[in-house]
Amino acid sequence: MDDILIDRGVVKGRQDYVLERVYARDNGDRIKVRIKRDSYDFQSYATAERWDGTHWQNVVRMDGMHPTMAALPSYATRDLRERDAALENLVEDLLEEVALILG
């Protein structure tokens, strides 16, 4: 199944960065992936949500203490290629979990 990217963004704040992407799936579902990496692990998270026509409903959630999240480059990293590669890997992992859960 190929997910089509329909919206994307990365915002760097003073003490965090947030990646957000929205995908269209073959079956018509809209999936939003949001990854927030904060200066504190407990304020970081990754989610994949499905649009139900009214609200975004959580499908997968990973808190900042999860080893995958804790391994992401710091919000203060200057190596954007390293950060972006790590984020891409996490996005793919989340989309794979969504596919396993939703079919």
Protein Blocks (a to p, Z undefined) as FASTA:
>chain_A
ZZddfbdcddddfkbccdddddddfkopacdddddddfblklgccdddddehjaccdfbd
cdfklmklmmpccfkbcblmlmmmmmmmmmmmmmmmmmmmnZZ
